[in-house]
Amino acid sequence: MNLVIDIGNTRTKYAIFENRTLLYDQSFESGMFFSKIKELFEQYPKINNALIASVGDLQGKEREIVSLFCKVHMLSSASKVPFKNSYATPHTLGMDRVALATSAFYHNSRGNTLVIDAGTCITYDMVNNAGEYVGGAISPGLRMRYQAMHDQTAGLPLLEPEDILDFIGNSTDTSMHSGVINGVTQEIDGVINQYRSRFQDLTVILTGGDSHFFAKRLKNTIFANSKFLLEGLNYLLEYNKS
């Protein structure tokens, strides 16, 4: 039984897999790490391997806590990956993007796959039909755009993401919502079109916490998979056991 842990910018996610079957997943605020992990191992005592991935630098306490219960692999640029990594600076490639590329490789090993992760940032990651990770893009996410408008102006409020009925806003709030939601939708569709012009038979996977804002708005055909990153982490754990 495997445990994978994704420590993000704002929340920590974890999932339990039996081989490649997802048994359970949850997210929590990072300050609750020890209590949540202890509770998890009490509920699933057969976990014998874990992988920890983080978007930032860990101080080692998370590994120490999990290693009290099972073997732990810390995902890093030194970890083995199943795809050919053609990123010019592989040591700077975020572990979340490594996991997404891994998931893309296993889900569509002989095809061209673009993974779009709509989270704190929006990341675009491309794995081609030769099993090669070629790179992608990083863009500000929904909340980051709202925060930037509030922080960099004197009069704009700080809003939470909200669905829009029309792309034409008739108030400051609805104009801001349109600028963010419609703007990001147009961005994603435009990026997909760019990739489709270069890569034939492109499969597009949309994932991440804010993907629900865009799944039905995009003109392009996409596959939504909210567990795509967690699945990628589990693939990496299995790949690095040997």
C-alpha positions in Angstrom: 0.0 0.0 0.0 1.4 3.4 -1.0 1.0 6.9 0.5 1.7 9.9 -1.7 1.9 13.4 -0.2 1.8 16.7 -2.2 2.8 19.7 -0.2 1.5 22.7 -2.1 1.6 26.5 -1.7 -1.5 26.6 0.5 -2.6 23.1 1.2 -1.3 19.6 1.6 -2.9 16.7 -0.3 -2.4 13.0 0.3 -3.7 9.8 -1.3 -3.5 6.1 -0.6 -3.1 3.6 -3.5 -3.3 -0.1 -3.6 -1.1 -0.8 -6.7 -2.7 1.7 -9.1 -6.1 1.9 -7.5 -6.9 5.1 -5.5 -8.4 4.1 -2.2 -8.6 7.4 -0.4 -7.5 11.1 -0.8 -7.9 14.3 1.2 -6.4 17.7 1.6 -5.7 19.8 4.7 -3.9 22.9 5.9 -0.2 22.3 6.3 -0.1 23.1 10.0 -2.1 20.0 10.7 0.5 17.7 9.2 1.5 15.6 12.2 -2.0 14.9 13.5 -3.3 14.0 10.0 -0.5 11.6 9.3 -0.8 9.9 12.6 -4.5 9.5 12.1 -3.9 8.2 8.6 -1.5 5.4 9.7 -3.9 4.4 12.4 -6.6 4.0 9.8 -4.3 2.4 7.1 -1.6 0.4 9.0 -0.6 -1.6 5.9 1.0 1.5 4.2 4.7 0.5 3.7 6.0 3.1 1.2 5.5 6.8 0.9 6.5 9.6 -1.4 6.6 13.2 -0.5 6.7 16.0 -3.1 6.8 19.7 -2.4 6.7 22.9 -4.4 9.1 24.5 -2.0 12.1 23.6 0.2 11.2 21.2 3.1 13.0 21.5 6.4 13.0 17.7 6.8 10.4 17.5 9.6 7.8 16.1 7.2 10.1 13.2 6.2 11.0 12.5 9.8 7.4 12.3 10.8 6.4 9.9 7.9 9.5 7.8 8.3 8.3 6.9 11.8 5.7 4.8 10.1 7.2 3.6 6.7 9.9 3.9 4.1 9.9 7.4 2.5 11.1 8.7 -0.8 11.6 12.5 -1.2 10.8 13.5 -4.8 13.6 15.6 -6.2 15.4 16.4 -9.4 17.6 13.3 -8.6 14.6 11.0 -8.6 14.2 8.6 -11.6 11.5 9.5 -14.1 10.0 7.2 -16.8 10.1 9.9 -19.6 13.0 11.6 -21.4 13.4 15.0 -19.7 14.4 17.6 -22.3 13.9 20.6 -19.9 16.9 22.9 -20.2 17.1 23.3 -16.4 15.7 20.0 -14.9 16.9 21.0 -11.4 14.4 23.9 -11.5 11.4 21.9 -12.7 8.7 21.8 -10.0 7.9 18.4 -8.5 4.2 19.0 -9.3 5.1 19.3 -13.0 7.3 16.2 -12.9 4.3 14.3 -11.4 1.9 15.6 -14.1 4.4 14.7 -16.9 4.7 11.2 -15.4 1.0 10.8 -15.3 0.7 12.0 -18.9 3.4 9.5 -20.0 1.6 6.5 -18.4 -1.9 7.5 -19.5 -0.9 8.2 -23.1 2.5 6.7 -23.6 2.4 6.7 -27.4 0.5 10.0 -27.9 1.0 13.7 -27.6 -0.4 15.0 -24.2 -0.8 18.5 -22.9 -1.5 18.7 -19.1 -3.1 22.0 -17.8 -3.0 22.3 -14.0 -5.2 25.2 -12.8 -4.0 25.8 -9.3 -2.2 28.6 -7.5 -0.4 29.0 -10.8 -1.6 27.6 -14.1 1.0 25.3 -15.6 1.1 23.8 -19.1 3.2 20.7 -19.5 3.8 18.8 -22.8 4.8 15.2 -23.2 5.2 14.1 -26.9 4.5 10.8 -28.6 8.2 9.9 -28.3 7.9 9.9 -24.5 9.8 13.2 -24.2 8.9 16.0 -21.8 9.6 19.1 -23.9 8.5 21.8 -21.4 5.5 24.2 -21.2 4.5 27.4 -19.5 3.6 29.0 -16.1 0.9 31.6 -15.8 -0.8 33.3 -12.8 -3.7 31.4 -11.4 -7.2 32.7 -10.6 -6.6 33.9 -7.0 -3.2 35.3 -7.9 -4.9 37.6 -10.5 -7.5 38.8 -8.1 -4.8 39.4 -5.5 -2.7 41.3 -8.0 -5.5 43.7 -9.0 -6.3 44.4 -5.4 -2.7 44.9 -4.3 -1.5 46.9 -7.3 -4.4 49.4 -7.4 -5.9 51.9 -5.0 -9.6 51.1 -5.4 -10.2 47.5 -6.6 -11.6 45.1 -4.0 -10.2 41.7 -3.2 -12.7 39.2 -4.6 -13.1 35.4 -4.5 -13.5 33.6 -7.9 -17.1 33.6 -9.0 -18.7 32.2 -12.1 -19.9 34.8 -14.7 -23.1 34.9 -16.7 -21.8 37.2 -19.4 -18.4 38.3 -20.5 -19.5 41.9 -20.4 -19.3 43.1 -16.8 -21.8 45.8 -15.7 -20.2 46.7 -12.4 -16.7 46.8 -10.9 -17.1 43.4 -9.4 -18.5 41.7 -12.5 -15.9 43.4 -14.7 -13.2 42.0 -12.5 -14.7 38.5 -12.6 -15.0 38.7 -16.4 -11.4 39.9 -16.7 -10.2 36.9 -14.7 -12.5 34.1 -15.6 -13.0 35.0 -19.2 -9.4 36.1 -19.6 -8.1 32.8 -18.3 -10.6 30.8 -20.4 -9.4 32.6 -23.5 -5.8 32.1 -22.5 -6.2 28.3 -22.1 -8.1 27.9 -25.3 -5.5 30.0 -27.1 -2.6 27.9 -25.7 -4.4 24.7 -26.6 -4.7 25.9 -30.2 -1.0 26.7 -30.3 -0.1 23.2 -29.2 -2.6 21.6 -31.6 -0.9 23.5 -34.5 2.4 21.8 -33.7 1.4 18.4 -32.2 -1.0 16.1 -34.1 -3.8 14.1 -32.3 -3.2 16.1 -29.1 -4.8 14.9 -25.9 -5.5 17.7 -23.4 -5.9 16.9 -19.7 -7.3 19.6 -17.4 -6.7 19.2 -13.6 -6.2 21.3 -10.5 -8.4 23.0 -7.9 -9.8 25.6 -10.2 -10.4 23.4 -13.2 -14.2 23.4 -12.6 -14.3 27.1 -13.6 -13.1 26.2 -17.1 -14.1 22.6 -18.0 -17.4 23.6 -19.5 -16.2 27.0 -20.8 -13.4 25.8 -23.0 -14.1 25.5 -26.7 -11.5 22.8 -27.1 -12.1 19.2 -26.2 -10.4 18.3 -22.9 -10.5 15.5 -20.4 -10.9 16.6 -16.8 -9.1 14.5 -14.2 -8.8 16.0 -10.7 -6.6 13.1 -9.5 -4.0 13.4 -12.3 -1.2 14.7 -10.1 -1.8 12.2 -7.3 -1.7 9.4 -9.8 1.5 10.7 -11.2 3.1 10.7 -7.7 2.0 7.1 -7.2 3.6 6.1 -10.6 6.8 7.8 -9.4 6.8 6.0 -6.1 6.5 2.7 -7.9 9.2 3.7 -10.4 11.6 4.7 -7.7 11.1 1.6 -5.5 13.4 -0.5 -7.8 
